[in-house]
Amino acid sequence: MLRRAHSAVVNLATRAVHLADGTTARRAELDRFDCLPREEQERIAMSRLRKLLAHAFERVPYYAQVAQQRGLKPEHFQTYDDLRKLPLLTKQIVQRRWDDLVARGGPSKHIKASFTGGSTGTPLSFLLDQQYRGYGAADKARCYERCDYSFGEPLVFIWGSDYDSAAHKSLPQKLLDRIGRNLLWVDTFNLSEELLERHSERIVAHDPVLIVGYLVSLTMYARFLRTRGGRRPSPRALQATAETLTQPDRKLLEETFDCRVFDRYGSREVGLIGHECEAHEGLHLSPMCNLTEVVDANDKPVAPGQTGRIVVTNLHNYAMPFIRYEVEDMAVPIQRFCSCGRASPLLERIIGRAGDVIISPSGKLIPGVFFVHNFGRLLSGRDLVKQYQVVQESRAELTIRLVPSEGADVATLQNELTDMIHQHADSAFVLTFEICDTIPSTSSGKYRFTISKLDQPFTGNSPGSDCQPDTDR
Ligand SMILES: [Zn+2]
């Protein structure tokens, strides 16, 4: 009774906040857009793009140069095909031309700096403005509710990023989470079996309707529950993110938690890119927020059913526009419409991102994303590394492969990385650095930011295997 009253109060409060901060209006706008015919969606999205380009060509030095060199004007962009008049924005360009990608003369208030260690191994920092965050929040709110979840109902985040988790560790924030959001935040970074046991009891006690988590954390938790037996939570749905959701992983999660699993795909640089709806017929894109292309090696759109590189244009971040940004994941687009009635385009599946769990000498289980976030934090704003990879050779030995940027002080960088790993992961790690020209992808075409040659605890992977073959999905 008390729980239900709590949920109802949080629901009311969240609605009031969303009404006041514009989330409700933006959600309605996005929902209306989803139901328009695709031609109408294209017309509206391209008109947004022209507005963004008018800003970028005038105020963002990098794009002013592109416009001048190619003789481009905003009115040259009428259909999705016209996007190809613009060059791709790679992570290397963002690293190299960072200052030139920041808009001049705009309001600096409400702009937040963010960064990623790059799940594809290239660290990056960037700026996000208020409009970007507003649309991002509205789109995310929709994707939670597509999992049959209403705000206020008990929610659990099982999150593999210590960077995100740090914000949920203070007492005031914990109170706000539990009372104000009915949210239990579980930090799965640095897991041990004992900690899993403790977390598991807390999760069961919270009785979540929805569990949102890093895929690696969710599968680890599922395998732990299956190994240990005992009580399991019974959520209505799971939402998995941060890595490719393969068919075996989906089956494992569905069977363990006896509920539906929703795939969600996004990146820190451009936000939510795709999300499954209740029909589970692919990931719905949201062209009102992100124009997503899937292109081949010649920058041409791939045919439906074919695999291509994902390129995203965010339509709302005027502080630092990401236009035709190469996310460095692959996807397979679908031509058909989803049976849910929304006309927004679909991706059949995502192929990308994978990382093994690293086991520290003292027995902590460290998800690969630990390295993604901590490399990102350490390298934020500095053009030092083009790519990296962490390989666990034995319980105590890590090999750090680095592709340094030109002119980078490699010795200092190695010292900083050593300090970071010793301080935040385990001081007993013995590190070897390997300086490389490139870091190859695995046989399945995926780049893996961490590779373990040890048995994978609760992950079902044998050493040295490609843990999530994309063809299985
Ligand atoms: Zn649908």
Boltz pocket constraint, residues with backbone or C-beta under 6 A from the ligand:
constraints:
  - pocket:
      binder: B
      contacts: [[A, 277], [A, 278], [A, 279], [A, 280], [A, 281], [A, 282], [A, 284], [A, 338], [A, 339], [A, 340], [A, 341], [A, 342]]
      max_distance: 6.0
